[in-house]
Amino acid sequence: MNNIRLKSSLDRASLDNRLQYDPEIIELYLRTDDLQQESLIRERIRELKQRGIRVYLHHPSRYDGRYLDIMSTEPGMYRFYRESTQQLVRICQEEGSQCVIHANYLHSDNDEISRERTIALRHEIDEFLSYGRDFLLWEDSTEGLFCYANPYLIDEVIVPLKLPVNVDVSHTFISFRGDNDRLREVLERTAPYAIYYHLVDSMGQFHDSLPLGQGLIDWKMVKSYVQGKEYIFEINLEGGHIDCTPMVESARFFDNLSLEQASL
């Protein structure tokens, strides 16, 4: 089957479960503690690349039990966000990978949206681009400043910075409370900047992370925008996140959408 593109942890059991499907892409989701095992991160990237698998990393989501926020004024989080990003950019540069990173999450500290704060966000992100702009892919959240429901995000951050982005289709859909027309607008406007996508279904009200076909997202429309680009199926898994069957079933669903069905 084509387009087997999966998410995994560094854990051997999870990785072996995915390798049985001969994936084209694996995104390695990193926990905070994983950054203390840099040699293991590099080992996993090299192993996968030797198998012909393209590898992405995902920056840890938390520091000290709290979701990361690039605008955080808490000194420990501020320092960790920057040092961890520099570390992962260095790994990506040396191992030939790219890293997905969030500017904020749903439960981050700073979620007030305004044009002034969005411009301040742009200045923060611009600092990170100096670390290595070609190695960071910026993912949207369901709320907060780096969310497509922020009416200033595209014009004040993405366009002026020519920012490489990872569009999470379900996050965007949820941010507009299940509006496929608004999702289409974002996919169209971000197309020049979108390097990578997370494909996940949703009912559009909260972060439910459903297999494709079990939610309300118009996948025929979405496929016309992501066809020919990089993506993974980032479905929530049960039982320790080892069995990736829902991701594989989502790949089958997506693959079975014909080009004719997927046309605009």
MIZADREN-743528 format. One line per 3 residues: number of its first residue (from 1); their letters; for each residue y, z, x of N, C-alpha, C. Coordinates in Angstrom, 1 decimal. Layout:
// residues N
NUM> a> Y/Z/X/Y/Z/X/Y/Z/X  ...
//
This chain:
// residues 264
1> mnn> -1.2/0.0/0.8/0.0/0.0/0.0/1.2/0.0/0.9  2.3/-0.7/0.5/3.5/-0.8/1.2/4.4/0.4/0.9  5.4/0.6/1.8/6.5/1.5/1.5/6.1/3.0/1.4
4> irl> 5.1/3.4/2.2/4.7/4.8/2.3/5.7/5.5/3.2  6.6/6.2/2.6/7.8/6.8/3.4/7.9/8.2/2.9  7.6/9.2/3.8/7.3/10.5/3.4/8.1/11.6/4.1
7> kss> 8.2/12.7/3.5/8.8/13.9/4.1/7.7/14.9/4.6  8.0/15.6/5.7/7.0/16.5/6.2/7.7/17.6/7.0  7.0/18.7/7.2/7.4/19.7/8.1/6.8/19.4/9.5
10> ldr> 7.0/20.2/10.4/6.4/20.1/11.8/4.9/20.5/11.7  4.5/21.3/10.7/3.2/21.9/10.7/2.1/20.8/10.7  1.1/21.1/11.5/0.0/20.2/11.7/-0.7/19.8/10.4
13> asl> -0.9/20.7/9.5/-1.7/20.4/8.3/-0.9/19.5/7.4  0.4/19.7/7.3/1.3/18.8/6.5/1.3/17.4/7.1  1.5/17.3/8.4/1.6/16.1/9.1/0.3/15.3/9.0
16> dnr> -0.9/15.9/9.2/-2.2/15.2/9.1/-2.4/14.7/7.7  -2.0/15.5/6.7/-2.1/15.0/5.3/-1.4/13.7/5.1  -0.2/13.6/5.7/0.6/12.4/5.5/0.1/11.2/6.3
19> lqy> -0.4/11.5/7.5/-0.9/10.4/8.4/-2.1/9.6/7.8  -2.8/10.2/6.9/-4.0/9.5/6.3/-3.5/8.3/5.5  -2.2/8.3/5.1/-1.7/7.2/4.3/-1.0/6.1/5.1
22> dpe> -1.1/6.2/6.5/-0.4/5.2/7.3/1.0/5.0/7.0  1.8/6.0/7.0/3.2/5.9/6.5/4.1/5.0/7.5  5.1/4.4/6.9/6.0/3.6/7.7/7.1/4.5/8.3
25> iie> 7.5/5.5/7.5/8.6/6.5/7.9/8.1/7.9/7.6  8.4/8.8/8.5/8.3/10.2/8.2/9.6/10.9/8.5  10.1/11.7/7.6/11.3/12.5/7.9/10.8/14.0/8.1
28> lyl> 11.1/14.5/9.2/10.7/15.9/9.6/11.8/16.9/9.2  11.5/17.7/8.1/12.4/18.7/7.6/12.3/19.9/8.5  13.4/20.3/9.1/13.4/21.4/10.1/13.9/22.7/9.5
31> rtd> 13.2/23.7/9.8/13.6/25.1/9.5/14.5/25.6/10.7  15.2/26.7/10.4/16.0/27.2/11.5/15.2/27.6/12.7  14.0/28.2/12.5/13.2/28.7/13.6/12.6/27.5/14.4
34> dlq> 12.5/26.3/13.8/12.0/25.2/14.5/12.9/24.8/15.7  14.2/25.1/15.6/15.1/24.8/16.7/14.8/25.5/18.0  14.0/26.6/17.8/13.5/27.4/19.0/12.3/26.7/19.7
37> qes> 11.8/25.6/19.0/10.6/24.9/19.5/11.0/23.5/19.8  12.0/23.3/20.6/12.5/21.9/20.8/11.4/21.0/21.4  10.6/21.6/22.2/9.5/20.7/22.8/8.5/20.3/21.7
40> lir> 8.3/21.1/20.7/7.4/20.7/19.6/8.1/19.5/18.8  9.4/19.7/18.5/10.1/18.6/17.8/9.9/17.3/18.5  10.1/17.3/19.9/10.0/16.1/20.7/8.6/15.6/20.7
43> eri> 7.6/16.5/20.7/6.2/16.1/20.7/5.9/15.4/19.4  6.3/15.9/18.3/6.0/15.3/17.0/6.7/13.9/16.9  7.9/13.8/17.3/8.6/12.5/17.3/7.8/11.5/18.1
46> rel> 7.4/11.8/19.3/6.7/10.9/20.2/5.4/10.5/19.6  4.7/11.5/19.1/3.4/11.2/18.5/3.5/10.2/17.3  4.5/10.4/16.5/4.7/9.5/15.3/5.1/8.1/15.8
49> kqr> 6.0/8.1/16.8/6.5/6.8/17.2/5.3/6.0/17.9  4.5/6.7/18.6/3.3/6.0/19.2/2.4/5.4/18.2  2.4/5.9/17.0/1.7/5.3/15.8/2.4/4.2/15.1
52> gir> 3.7/3.9/15.6/4.5/2.9/15.0/5.2/3.4/13.8  5.4/4.7/13.6/6.1/5.3/12.5/7.6/5.6/12.9  8.5/5.2/12.0/9.9/5.5/12.2/10.2/6.9/11.8
55> vyl> 11.0/7.6/12.6/11.1/9.1/12.4/12.6/9.4/12.2  12.8/10.2/11.2/14.1/10.9/10.9/13.9/12.4/11.0  14.9/13.1/11.4/15.0/14.5/11.3/15.9/15.0/10.2
58> hhp> 15.7/16.2/9.7/16.6/16.7/8.7/17.0/18.1/9.2  18.3/18.2/9.4/19.0/19.4/9.9/18.6/20.6/9.0  18.4/21.8/9.6/18.0/23.0/8.7/19.1/23.2/7.7
61> sry> 18.6/23.7/6.5/19.5/23.9/5.4/20.2/25.3/5.4  19.6/26.3/6.1/20.1/27.7/6.0/20.4/28.3/7.4  21.2/29.3/7.3/21.4/30.2/8.5/21.5/31.6/7.9
64> dgr> 20.6/32.4/8.5/20.6/33.8/8.1/20.4/34.0/6.6  19.5/33.1/6.0/19.2/33.1/4.6/20.2/32.5/3.7  21.3/32.0/4.2/22.4/31.4/3.4/22.5/29.9/3.7
67> yld> 22.8/29.1/2.6/23.0/27.7/2.8/24.1/27.4/3.7  24.0/26.4/4.5/25.0/26.0/5.5/26.2/25.3/4.8  27.3/25.5/5.4/28.6/24.8/4.9/29.4/24.5/6.1
70> ims> 29.8/23.3/6.2/30.6/22.9/7.4/32.0/23.6/7.4  32.4/24.0/6.2/33.7/24.6/6.1/33.6/26.1/6.1  32.5/26.7/6.4/32.3/28.1/6.4/33.2/28.8/7.5
73> tep> 33.8/29.9/7.1/34.6/30.7/8.0/33.8/31.9/8.6  32.6/32.0/8.3/31.7/33.1/8.8/31.3/32.7/10.2  31.7/33.5/11.3/31.6/33.0/12.7/30.1/32.6/13.0
76> gmy> 29.1/33.4/12.6/27.8/33.0/13.0/27.3/31.7/12.4  27.6/31.5/11.1/27.3/30.2/10.5/28.1/29.0/11.2  29.3/29.3/11.4/30.2/28.2/12.0/29.6/27.8/13.4
79> rfy> 29.2/28.8/14.2/28.7/28.5/15.5/27.3/27.8/15.4  26.4/28.3/14.5/25.1/27.8/14.4/25.2/26.3/13.9  26.0/26.0/13.0/26.1/24.7/12.4/26.5/23.7/13.6
82> res> 27.4/24.1/14.4/27.8/23.2/15.5/26.8/23.1/16.6  26.3/24.2/17.0/25.3/24.2/18.1/24.0/23.5/17.8  23.6/23.7/16.5/22.3/23.1/16.1/22.5/21.6/15.9
85> tqq> 23.7/21.2/15.5/23.9/19.7/15.3/24.0/19.1/16.7  24.6/19.7/17.7/24.7/19.2/19.0/23.3/19.1/19.6  22.4/20.1/19.4/21.1/20.0/19.9/20.3/18.9/19.3
88> lvr> 20.4/18.7/17.9/19.6/17.6/17.3/20.1/16.3/17.6  21.4/16.1/17.8/22.0/14.8/18.3/21.4/14.5/19.6  21.4/15.5/20.5/20.8/15.2/21.9/19.3/14.8/21.8
91> icq> 18.6/15.5/20.9/17.2/15.1/20.7/17.1/13.6/20.2  17.9/13.3/19.2/17.9/12.0/18.6/18.3/10.9/19.7  19.3/11.2/20.5/19.7/10.3/21.5/18.5/10.0/22.5
94> eeg> 17.8/11.0/22.9/16.8/10.9/23.9/15.5/10.4/23.4  15.2/10.6/22.1/13.9/10.3/21.5/14.0/9.1/20.6  15.2/8.6/20.3/15.3/7.4/19.5/15.1/7.7/18.0
97> sqc> 15.9/8.7/17.5/15.7/9.0/16.1/17.1/9.2/15.5  17.2/9.6/14.2/18.5/9.9/13.6/18.2/11.2/12.7  19.3/11.9/12.4/19.2/13.2/11.8/20.1/13.2/10.5
100> vih> 19.5/13.6/9.4/20.2/13.8/8.1/20.8/15.2/8.1  22.1/15.2/7.7/22.8/16.5/7.7/23.6/16.6/6.4  23.7/17.9/6.0/24.5/18.2/4.8/25.8/18.8/5.2
103> any> 26.9/18.4/4.6/28.2/19.1/4.8/28.2/20.4/4.0  27.6/20.4/2.9/27.4/21.6/2.1/26.2/21.5/1.1  25.8/22.6/0.6/24.7/22.6/-0.4/25.2/23.2/-1.7
106> lhs> 24.4/23.2/-2.7/24.7/23.7/-4.1/25.3/25.1/-4.0  24.7/26.0/-3.2/25.1/27.4/-3.2/25.9/27.7/-2.0  26.6/26.8/-1.4/27.4/27.0/-0.3/28.6/27.9/-0.6
109> dnd> 29.3/28.4/0.4/30.4/29.3/0.2/31.6/28.7/-0.4  31.9/27.4/0.0/33.1/26.8/-0.4/32.9/25.6/-1.3  33.1/25.7/-2.6/32.8/24.6/-3.6/34.0/24.2/-4.4
112> eis> 35.2/24.7/-4.1/36.4/24.2/-4.8/36.8/22.8/-4.3  37.0/21.9/-5.3/37.3/20.5/-5.0/38.8/20.3/-5.2  39.4/19.7/-4.2/40.8/19.2/-4.3/41.0/18.1/-3.3
115> rer> 42.0/17.3/-3.4/42.3/16.3/-2.4/42.6/16.9/-1.0  43.3/18.0/-1.0/43.7/18.6/0.2/42.4/19.2/1.0  41.5/19.8/0.2/40.3/20.3/0.8/39.4/19.2/1.3
118> tia> 39.4/18.1/0.6/38.6/17.0/0.9/39.1/16.3/2.2  40.4/16.3/2.4/41.0/15.8/3.7/40.6/16.8/4.8  40.7/18.1/4.5/40.2/19.1/5.5/38.8/18.8/5.9
121> lrh> 37.9/18.5/4.9/36.5/18.2/5.2/36.4/17.0/6.1  37.2/16.0/5.9/37.2/14.8/6.7/37.5/15.2/8.2  38.4/16.0/8.4/38.8/16.4/9.8/37.6/17.2/10.4
124> eid> 36.9/18.0/9.6/35.7/18.7/10.2/34.6/17.7/10.5  34.3/16.8/9.7/33.3/15.8/9.9/33.7/14.9/11.1  34.9/14.6/11.2/35.4/13.7/12.3/35.0/14.4/13.7
127> efl> 35.2/15.7/13.7/34.8/16.4/15.0/33.3/16.2/15.3  32.5/16.2/14.3/31.0/16.0/14.5/30.7/14.6/15.0  31.5/13.7/14.5/31.2/12.3/14.9/31.4/12.1/16.4
130> syg> 32.1/13.0/17.1/32.3/12.9/18.5/31.0/13.3/19.2  30.1/14.0/18.6/28.8/14.4/19.2/27.9/13.2/19.3  28.1/12.2/18.4/27.2/11.0/18.4/27.1/10.5/17.0
133> rdf> 28.1/9.7/16.6/28.2/9.3/15.2/27.0/8.4/14.7  26.4/7.7/15.6/25.3/6.8/15.3/24.0/7.6/15.0  24.0/8.9/15.2/22.7/9.7/15.1/22.8/10.7/13.9
136> llw> 23.9/10.7/13.2/24.0/11.6/12.0/24.2/10.8/10.8  23.4/11.2/9.7/23.5/10.6/8.4/23.8/11.6/7.4  25.0/11.5/6.7/25.5/12.6/5.9/25.1/12.5/4.5
139> eds> 24.4/13.5/4.0/23.8/13.5/2.7/24.6/14.3/1.7  24.7/13.8/0.5/25.4/14.4/-0.6/24.7/15.5/-1.3  25.4/16.5/-1.8/24.8/17.6/-2.6/25.1/17.3/-4.1
142> teg> 24.6/18.3/-4.9/24.8/18.1/-6.3/26.2/18.7/-6.8  26.8/19.5/-6.0/28.1/20.1/-6.3/28.8/20.3/-4.9  30.1/20.7/-5.1/30.9/21.0/-3.9/31.6/19.7/-3.3
145> lfc> 32.2/19.9/-2.1/33.1/18.9/-1.6/32.3/17.6/-1.2  31.2/17.7/-0.6/30.4/16.5/-0.3/29.4/16.2/-1.4  30.0/15.8/-2.5/29.3/15.5/-3.7/30.0/14.3/-4.3
148> yan> 29.3/13.4/-4.9/30.0/12.2/-5.4/30.7/12.4/-6.7  30.5/13.6/-7.3/31.4/13.9/-8.4/32.8/14.4/-7.9  32.9/14.6/-6.6/34.2/14.8/-6.0/34.9/13.5/-6.0
151> pyl> 36.0/13.3/-6.8/36.6/11.9/-6.9/37.3/11.5/-5.7  37.4/12.3/-4.7/38.1/12.0/-3.5/37.2/11.7/-2.3  35.9/12.0/-2.5/35.0/11.9/-1.3/34.9/10.5/-0.7
154> ide> 34.7/9.5/-1.5/34.5/8.1/-0.9/35.8/7.7/-0.3  36.9/7.8/-1.0/38.2/7.2/-0.5/38.8/8.0/0.7  38.6/9.4/0.7/39.2/10.2/1.7/38.3/10.6/2.8
157> viv> 37.0/10.4/2.7/36.1/10.8/3.8/35.3/9.6/4.2  34.5/9.0/3.4/33.5/8.0/3.8/34.2/6.7/4.3  35.1/6.2/3.5/35.8/4.9/3.9/36.6/5.1/5.1
160> plk> 37.5/6.0/5.2/38.3/6.1/6.5/37.5/6.4/7.7  36.4/7.1/7.6/35.6/7.5/8.8/34.5/6.4/9.0  34.4/5.5/8.0/33.2/4.5/8.1/31.9/5.3/8.3
163> lpv> 31.8/6.3/7.5/30.8/7.4/7.7/29.4/6.9/7.3  28.4/7.0/8.3/27.0/6.7/7.9/26.5/7.7/7.0  26.0/7.3/5.8/25.5/8.2/4.8/24.1/8.0/4.5
166> nvd> 23.5/9.1/4.0/22.2/9.2/3.3/22.4/9.5/1.9  22.2/8.6/1.0/22.5/8.8/-0.4/21.2/9.4/-1.0  21.3/10.6/-1.6/20.2/11.2/-2.3/20.4/10.8/-3.8
169> vsh> 19.5/9.9/-4.3/19.7/9.4/-5.6/19.7/10.4/-6.7  18.8/11.4/-6.5/18.8/12.5/-7.6/20.0/13.4/-7.5  20.4/13.7/-6.3/21.6/14.5/-6.2/22.8/13.9/-6.9
172> tfi> 23.0/12.6/-6.6/24.1/11.8/-7.2/24.0/11.8/-8.7  22.8/11.6/-9.2/22.5/11.5/-10.7/22.8/12.9/-11.3  22.4/14.0/-10.6/22.6/15.3/-11.2/24.1/15.6/-11.2
175> sfr> 24.8/15.2/-10.1/26.2/15.5/-10.0/27.0/14.9/-11.2  26.5/13.8/-11.8/27.1/13.2/-12.9/26.3/13.5/-14.2  25.5/14.6/-14.2/24.8/15.1/-15.3/24.0/14.0/-16.1
178> gdn> 23.3/13.2/-15.2/22.4/12.2/-15.8/23.0/10.9/-16.3  24.0/10.5/-15.6/24.7/9.2/-16.0/24.3/8.1/-15.1  23.5/7.2/-15.5/23.0/6.1/-14.7/24.2/5.1/-14.3
181> drl> 25.2/5.0/-15.2/26.3/4.1/-14.9/27.1/4.6/-13.7  27.3/5.9/-13.7/28.0/6.5/-12.6/27.2/6.4/-11.3  25.9/6.6/-11.4/25.0/6.5/-10.3/25.1/5.1/-9.7
184> rev> 25.1/4.0/-10.6/25.3/2.7/-10.1/26.6/2.5/-9.4  27.7/3.0/-9.9/29.0/2.9/-9.2/28.9/3.4/-7.8  28.3/4.6/-7.6/28.2/5.2/-6.3/27.3/4.3/-5.4
187> ler> 26.2/3.9/-5.9/25.3/3.0/-5.1/26.1/1.7/-4.6  26.9/1.2/-5.5/27.7/0.0/-5.2/28.8/0.3/-4.1  29.5/1.4/-4.4/30.6/1.7/-3.5/30.2/2.2/-2.1
190> tap> 29.0/2.8/-2.0/28.5/3.3/-0.8/27.7/2.4/0.0  27.3/1.2/-0.6/26.4/0.3/0.0/26.8/-0.1/1.4  28.1/-0.3/1.7/28.4/-0.7/3.1/28.2/0.4/4.1
193> yai> 28.0/1.7/3.7/27.9/2.8/4.6/26.5/3.5/4.5  25.8/3.2/3.5/24.5/3.8/3.3/23.4/3.2/4.3  22.9/4.0/5.2/21.9/3.7/6.1/20.5/4.0/5.6
196> yyh> 20.5/5.0/4.7/19.2/5.7/4.4/19.4/6.3/3.0  18.2/6.4/2.3/18.2/7.0/0.9/17.1/8.0/0.7  17.3/9.0/-0.1/16.2/9.8/-0.6/16.0/9.4/-2.0
199> lvd> 14.8/9.0/-2.3/14.4/8.6/-3.7/13.6/9.7/-4.4  14.2/10.2/-5.4/13.7/11.4/-6.1/14.1/11.2/-7.6  13.2/11.5/-8.5/13.6/11.4/-9.9/14.2/12.8/-10.4
202> smg> 14.8/12.7/-11.6/15.4/14.0/-12.1/15.8/13.7/-13.6  15.8/14.8/-14.3/16.3/14.8/-15.7/17.8/14.8/-15.7  18.5/15.1/-14.6/19.9/15.0/-14.5/20.7/16.2/-14.7
205> qfh> 20.0/17.4/-14.9/20.8/18.6/-15.2/20.7/19.6/-14.1  19.7/19.6/-13.3/19.6/20.6/-12.1/18.6/20.0/-11.1  18.4/20.6/-10.0/17.7/20.1/-8.9/16.2/20.2/-9.2
208> dsl> 15.6/19.3/-9.9/14.2/19.4/-10.4/13.2/18.6/-9.5  13.7/17.6/-8.7/12.9/16.9/-7.7/11.6/16.4/-8.2  11.7/15.5/-9.2/10.5/15.0/-9.9/10.0/13.7/-9.2
211> plg> 8.7/13.4/-9.4/8.1/12.1/-9.0/8.8/11.0/-9.7  8.9/9.8/-9.1/9.5/8.7/-9.7/8.8/8.3/-11.0  9.6/8.1/-12.1/9.0/7.7/-13.4/8.9/8.9/-14.3
214> qgl> 9.1/10.1/-13.8/9.0/11.3/-14.7/10.4/11.9/-15.1  11.4/11.2/-14.6/12.8/11.6/-15.0/13.5/10.5/-15.7  14.8/10.5/-15.7/15.7/9.6/-16.4/16.4/8.6/-15.6
217> idw> 16.2/8.6/-14.3/16.9/7.6/-13.4/16.4/6.2/-13.6  17.3/5.3/-13.6/17.0/3.9/-13.8/16.5/3.3/-12.5  15.2/3.3/-12.2/14.7/2.9/-10.9/14.8/1.4/-10.7
220> kmv> 14.8/0.6/-11.8/14.9/-0.9/-11.6/16.3/-1.2/-11.1  17.3/-0.5/-11.6/18.6/-0.6/-11.0/18.7/-0.1/-9.6  18.2/1.0/-9.3/18.3/1.6/-8.0/17.6/0.7/-7.0
223> ksy> 16.5/0.1/-7.3/15.8/-0.7/-6.3/16.6/-1.9/-5.8  17.4/-2.4/-6.7/18.2/-3.6/-6.3/19.2/-3.2/-5.2  19.6/-1.9/-5.1/20.5/-1.5/-4.1/19.8/-1.0/-2.8
226> vqg> 18.6/-0.5/-2.9/18.0/0.1/-1.7/17.0/-0.9/-1.1  16.7/-2.0/-1.8/15.8/-3.0/-1.3/16.2/-3.4/0.1  15.3/-3.3/1.1/15.6/-3.8/2.5/16.2/-2.7/3.3
229> key> 16.5/-1.5/2.8/17.0/-0.4/3.6/16.0/0.7/3.8  16.3/1.7/4.6/15.4/2.8/4.9/15.5/3.8/3.8  14.4/4.4/3.4/14.3/5.5/2.5/13.0/6.2/2.5
232> ife> 13.0/7.4/2.0/11.8/8.2/1.8/11.7/8.7/0.3  10.5/9.1/-0.1/10.3/9.7/-1.4/10.2/11.2/-1.2  11.3/11.9/-1.6/11.5/13.3/-1.3/11.2/14.1/-2.5
235> inl> 9.9/14.2/-2.9/9.5/14.9/-4.1/9.1/16.3/-3.8  9.5/17.3/-4.7/9.1/18.6/-4.5/7.6/18.8/-4.6  7.0/19.5/-3.7/5.5/19.7/-3.7/5.1/21.1/-4.0
238> egg> 3.9/21.3/-4.6/3.4/22.6/-4.8/2.5/23.0/-3.7  2.1/24.3/-3.7/1.0/24.7/-2.8/1.3/24.6/-1.3  2.4/25.1/-0.9/2.7/25.1/0.5/3.2/23.7/1.1
241> hid> 3.5/22.8/0.2/4.1/21.5/0.6/3.2/20.7/1.5  1.8/20.9/1.4/0.9/20.2/2.3/0.5/18.9/1.6  0.0/18.9/0.4/-0.5/17.7/-0.3/0.6/16.8/-0.8
244> ctp> 0.8/15.6/-0.2/1.9/14.8/-0.4/1.6/13.7/-1.5  0.5/13.9/-2.3/0.2/13.0/-3.3/1.3/12.5/-4.3  2.2/13.5/-4.8/3.3/13.0/-5.6/4.2/12.0/-4.9
247> mve> 4.4/12.1/-3.6/5.2/11.2/-2.9/4.5/9.8/-2.8  3.2/9.8/-2.6/2.5/8.6/-2.5/2.5/7.9/-3.9  2.3/8.7/-4.9/2.3/8.1/-6.3/3.7/7.5/-6.6
250> sar> 4.7/8.2/-6.1/6.1/7.7/-6.3/6.3/6.3/-5.5  5.7/6.2/-4.3/5.8/5.0/-3.6/5.1/3.9/-4.4  3.9/4.2/-5.0/3.2/3.2/-5.8/4.1/2.7/-7.0
253> ffd> 4.7/3.7/-7.6/5.5/3.4/-8.8/6.7/2.4/-8.3  7.3/2.8/-7.2/8.5/2.0/-6.8/8.0/0.6/-6.3  6.9/0.6/-5.6/6.4/-0.7/-5.1/6.0/-1.6/-6.3
256> nls> 5.6/-1.1/-7.4/5.2/-1.9/-8.5/6.3/-2.4/-9.4  7.6/-2.0/-9.0/8.7/-2.6/-9.7/9.0/-3.9/-9.0  8.8/-5.0/-9.8/8.9/-6.3/-9.2/10.4/-6.6/-8.9
259> leq> 10.6/-7.6/-8.0/11.9/-8.0/-7.6/12.7/-8.5/-8.9  12.0/-9.2/-9.8/12.6/-9.7/-11.0/13.1/-8.5/-11.8  12.2/-7.5/-12.0/12.6/-6.3/-12.8/13.8/-5.6/-12.1
262> asl> 13.8/-5.6/-10.8/14.8/-4.8/-10.1/16.1/-5.5/-10.0  16.3/-6.8/-10.4/17.5/-7.5/-10.2/18.6/-6.9/-11.2  19.8/-7.1/-10.8/20.9/-6.6/-11.6/21.1/-7.4/-12.8
//
